[in-house]
């Protein structure tokens, strides 16, 4: 599997650890930086890594910054990305099993090396369960489609529909 990886200065050391874990596991890794611990901006590395996934040049991505929040928000701006900020093995597994996350975001300041290793391995080994989760992922992706067409204070597109997806599923 080809995995894109990126970090800011706060996630640099964790990125290097994760890169080694991935390579030892036989994955091809494309490192989008940063390549040093000097202060830098996380979007400069998160955007190209997420684009690699969105454009099919990578299967998955792992992004790391101090809190994980900035990378998560940044990655989720890219079409087709389902980035999940995970701080433990369970959320990492659920993000793949239920939400089909294709980008893992990690908080370098909040997890130690052992936890990072376990989270990454759990995330990579988890598989999408399908079933009821398919329609939920489809609704997320439909929301993205309609949001991009919506008129907002940031753009001049047409008016968004009242519902963000084509059909409402009501469970009884």
C-alpha positions as CSV (number, residue, x, y, z in Angstrom):
1,X,0.0,0.0,0.0
2,X,1.2,3.5,-0.7
3,X,0.9,5.9,2.2
4,X,1.4,9.6,2.2
5,X,2.8,11.2,5.3
6,X,3.2,14.8,6.5
7,X,3.8,16.8,9.6
8,X,4.6,20.3,10.8
9,X,7.6,20.9,13.2
10,X,5.7,19.6,16.2
11,X,5.0,16.3,14.5
12,X,8.4,15.9,12.8
13,X,9.8,13.3,15.3
14,X,6.5,11.3,15.3
15,X,6.5,11.4,11.5
16,X,9.9,9.9,11.3
17,X,8.9,7.2,13.8
18,X,5.7,6.4,11.8
19,X,7.6,6.5,8.5
20,X,9.9,3.7,9.8
21,X,6.9,1.7,11.1
22,X,5.3,1.9,7.7
23,X,8.4,1.0,5.8
24,X,9.2,-1.9,8.1
25,X,5.7,-3.2,7.4
26,X,6.3,-3.2,3.7
27,X,4.4,0.0,2.8
28,X,5.6,2.5,0.2
29,X,5.8,5.9,1.9
30,X,5.8,9.3,0.2
31,X,7.0,11.9,2.7
32,X,5.6,15.4,2.1
33,X,7.7,16.9,4.9
34,X,8.5,18.8,6.9
35,X,12.1,17.5,6.9
36,X,13.2,19.4,10.0
37,X,12.0,20.5,13.4
38,X,12.1,24.3,12.5
39,X,8.8,26.1,12.9
40,X,6.5,25.8,9.9
41,X,2.9,25.8,8.9
42,X,1.0,22.5,8.9
43,X,-1.2,23.2,5.7
44,X,2.0,23.3,3.7
45,X,2.4,19.6,4.3
46,X,-1.1,18.4,5.0
47,X,-2.6,19.7,1.8
48,X,-0.2,17.9,-0.6
49,X,-0.4,14.7,1.4
50,X,-4.2,14.8,1.4
51,X,-4.3,15.7,-2.3
52,X,-2.2,12.6,-3.0
53,X,-5.0,10.5,-1.5
54,X,-7.8,12.5,-3.2
55,X,-6.1,12.2,-6.6
56,X,-5.3,8.4,-6.2
57,X,-1.6,8.8,-6.0
58,X,-1.6,7.3,-2.4
59,X,-4.0,4.9,-0.8
60,X,-4.0,6.5,2.6
61,X,-2.3,9.3,4.5
62,X,-1.0,10.0,8.1
63,X,-0.7,13.6,9.2
64,X,0.8,14.8,12.4
65,X,0.9,18.2,14.1
66,X,0.9,19.3,17.8
67,X,-2.8,18.8,18.6
68,X,-3.8,17.0,15.4
69,X,-6.6,19.5,15.0
70,X,-5.0,21.7,12.4
71,X,-4.1,18.8,10.2
72,X,-7.5,17.3,10.5
73,X,-9.3,20.5,9.5
74,X,-6.9,21.1,6.7
75,X,-7.2,17.6,5.3
76,X,-11.0,17.6,5.4
77,X,-11.0,20.6,3.1
78,X,-9.7,18.4,0.3
79,X,-12.5,16.7,-1.8
80,X,-12.9,13.0,-1.1
81,X,-10.9,13.1,2.2
82,X,-12.3,11.6,5.4
83,X,-9.7,12.6,7.9
84,X,-10.0,11.4,11.5
85,X,-8.2,12.8,14.5
86,X,-7.4,9.8,16.7
87,X,-5.8,9.6,20.2
88,X,-6.2,5.9,20.9
89,X,-6.5,2.6,19.3
90,X,-10.3,2.4,19.5
91,X,-11.0,5.6,17.7
92,X,-8.5,4.7,15.1
93,X,-10.2,1.4,14.5
94,X,-13.7,2.9,14.4
95,X,-12.6,5.6,12.0
96,X,-11.7,2.9,9.5
97,X,-14.5,0.4,10.3
98,X,-17.4,2.8,10.4
99,X,-16.3,6.0,8.7
100,X,-13.9,4.7,6.0
101,X,-11.3,7.2,7.1
102,X,-8.6,7.6,4.5
103,X,-6.4,10.0,6.5
104,X,-5.3,9.5,10.1
105,X,-4.4,12.6,12.0
106,X,-2.4,12.4,15.2
107,X,-1.6,14.8,18.0
108,X,2.2,14.6,18.6
109,X,1.9,16.6,21.9
110,X,-0.6,14.2,23.4
111,X,0.5,10.7,22.6
112,X,3.8,8.9,23.3
113,X,5.8,6.8,20.8
114,X,4.2,3.5,22.0
115,X,0.7,4.9,21.7
116,X,1.5,6.3,18.2
117,X,2.8,2.9,17.1
118,X,-0.4,1.1,18.4
119,X,-2.7,3.7,16.9
120,X,-1.1,3.6,13.5
121,X,-1.0,-0.2,13.5
122,X,-4.7,-0.5,14.6
123,X,-5.7,2.0,12.0
124,X,-4.0,0.2,9.2
125,X,-5.3,-3.2,10.2
126,X,-8.9,-2.1,10.5
127,X,-11.2,-2.6,7.5
128,X,-14.4,-0.9,6.5
129,X,-17.3,-3.0,7.7
130,X,-19.8,-1.8,5.1
131,X,-23.4,-2.6,5.9
132,X,-25.2,0.3,7.6
133,X,-22.0,2.3,7.5
134,X,-22.2,2.5,3.6
135,X,-25.2,4.8,3.6
136,X,-23.6,7.0,6.3
137,X,-20.4,7.4,4.3
138,X,-22.4,8.1,1.2
139,X,-24.3,10.9,3.0
140,X,-21.0,12.4,4.2
141,X,-19.8,12.5,0.6
142,X,-23.1,13.8,-0.7
143,X,-22.9,16.6,1.8
144,X,-19.5,17.5,0.4
145,X,-20.9,17.6,-3.1
146,X,-23.7,19.9,-2.2
147,X,-21.6,22.1,0.1
148,X,-19.3,22.8,-2.8
149,X,-22.2,23.9,-5.0
150,X,-23.7,26.1,-2.2
151,X,-23.7,29.9,-2.1
152,X,-21.7,30.8,1.0
153,X,-20.1,34.0,2.3
154,X,-16.9,32.6,0.8
155,X,-18.1,31.9,-2.7
156,X,-20.6,32.7,-5.5
157,X,-22.1,29.3,-6.3
158,X,-25.8,28.4,-6.5
159,X,-28.1,27.9,-3.5
160,X,-27.7,24.7,-1.5
161,X,-30.7,22.4,-1.2
162,X,-32.4,22.2,2.2
163,X,-31.2,18.6,2.5
164,X,-27.6,17.7,1.9
165,X,-28.3,14.3,0.5
166,X,-30.7,12.9,-2.0
167,X,-32.8,10.8,0.4
168,X,-33.4,10.6,4.1
169,X,-33.1,7.1,5.7
170,X,-35.4,6.7,8.6
171,X,-34.7,3.6,10.8
172,X,-37.7,2.1,12.6
